[in-house]
């Protein structure tokens, strides 16, 4: 993939830009093999799941810079000035196409971009999610309610021009710190969720819910977990760090109880709505800490985990090691924390593993391992 922004040194986020895709993928596979072999041999590696090289990102998290009349959507440079990346080739076509109109909306609604060095202004980010059915969720992250009235007033015209916007909201982020959003979300549209159709499951995304940024590869990830689960045939399954319920709902089956645990109440609300619409009566969700839940309940026969980059941590790894869980499916975006956690659970031995290229043009990858108790 060729990128003008990278070539001009305006954006260097994609550290592998310009490297042949086959070379990128081979390096990721080698990296995963080395990390996991260090803690024990994996008997079988499945073929890696490829991704499109471009046009794969379903979500854009865009820093707003510049001025009201000439806004930028992209990143900030070293001096805190806006760098416009509206033509980034990683975005799905339906997302890419709407960015010029969203930039114009900033001017129409008189939304002053937040100046990071001076700590002035209102609009910090625009976050856009594109669904497989072509619908959009658009979120404006504001410092305060000062611009909320102007945004609401201009929104009907935007909705008329871009009818694919299904969900529109404002997030209030009053603090000056390097986090993407605040706690308060104000939904401005009639609809509150964006349906994300993945395989035969439709996940309902609330504005603050997490979803993988590569829909095609996420679908493959969920199918792999389903295939392993069907082969194992457990009567009970936990999905820890379940997010909006992707693994839980893909592994649901008659006669099998499935429980998802997630600390984000917003994500659990999404998961419950999805389960209700799917008619998955044997699937339930609990809002709470995964480690605390696992420490206070008898483990399911199969445990699926999809933790953040830091991994499970010693407490949860130790709990699962001592539990009666017979199988573990571990999906990880950090092969180093994955290897560390597997080393802390020696009685759960890796059976199969697979690399999923969720993040082309970067060194990041998703690796999923099936482990069974000796």
C-alpha positions, 0 to 999 in steps of 0.5 A: 500500500502507498500513502502520500501522508507517510511519504511526506512524513505527515503521518508515521502511525503505520510503521510498516507502510511501504513494506510488501504485505506478504513480508508484513504477515510473515514477520507477524507469524514469526513473531507469534511463533517465537513468543509462544514457543518460548513458553511451550510448543504449540502442536498446530498453527492454523493458516493466518487470517489475512486482511485487505491491505487498505480500506479495512478500518470501520472506525475513525478516531479523528483529532480536530485541529485548525480553525472553525473555518478551516478545520483539520481531521486527523492527528496533531503534530509535535507542536500540537497543530492539526494534521489533516488525514481525511484521505487516509486509505485505511478507512472503509469507503463508506467512512472515507466518503463522509469525512469531507461533509463532517469537516464542513459541519464543523464550520456550519455549527461553528464548533471551535477546534480545541487548541491543545497547547493553549487549552482553548476551544470546544471540539476535541475529536470526531469519532465515526463508526461504519457498519457492514450495512452502510450506516454510521455512528457519529460522535462529537467529543466536546469540552463542555456544553457551550457548543451543544445548542449550535450543534443540535441546530445544525444537525438536521441538515447534516442528517438530510445530507448524510441519511446513513447517519443512524446514531449521533451523539455528543461526548463531554470531555472537560479534562485536559488529558490524553484520553479519548472521551469522557463519561457523559454521553448525550445521544441526539438521534432517535436511535441509540445503537448501531447494528454491526452485522458479523457473520449471522450475529448482529451486535448492537453498539451503543456510542461508548461500546468497543468493537474491533476496528477490522470487521472482516477479520473480527468475523473470522476471529469469531468463527474460529472461536465458534469452530473450536467451541463446537468441536469441544462441545462444552455445556457451560462457557464464560466469555471474560472481557466480553465487550459487546458479546461477540464471542458469547453470542457466536458460541451460544448453542442449545443446551449450553449456558454462556455467561459474558463478563465485562466491566463496562456497563455500556457494553453490557447493555449492548450485549443484552440487547443483542442477545434479546434480539437474537433470541439467545435465551441461554446467554446472560451478561454480568457487568463487573470485574472479570477477575473478581467474578472468576474468583468468586464463582465456579469456573465454566467448562470453557473459558474465553478471554479477550483482555486488553493489551496488559493481559489477564494479570497474575490474579486471574491467571492464577485463578484460572490455573487452579480452576476446574475449567477444562479448556481456554480460548485466549484472544490477544492483541499483545503476544507478549502478555499472552505468552506471560499469561500462558506461562502462568497457567501451565496445566492449560496446554496450547493445542492450536493457535492462529494469527489474525492480521487485524492491523495491517501496515503496523506491527500489531496483530491478534493471536488466538490460542486454544488450550486444554487442561492436561 
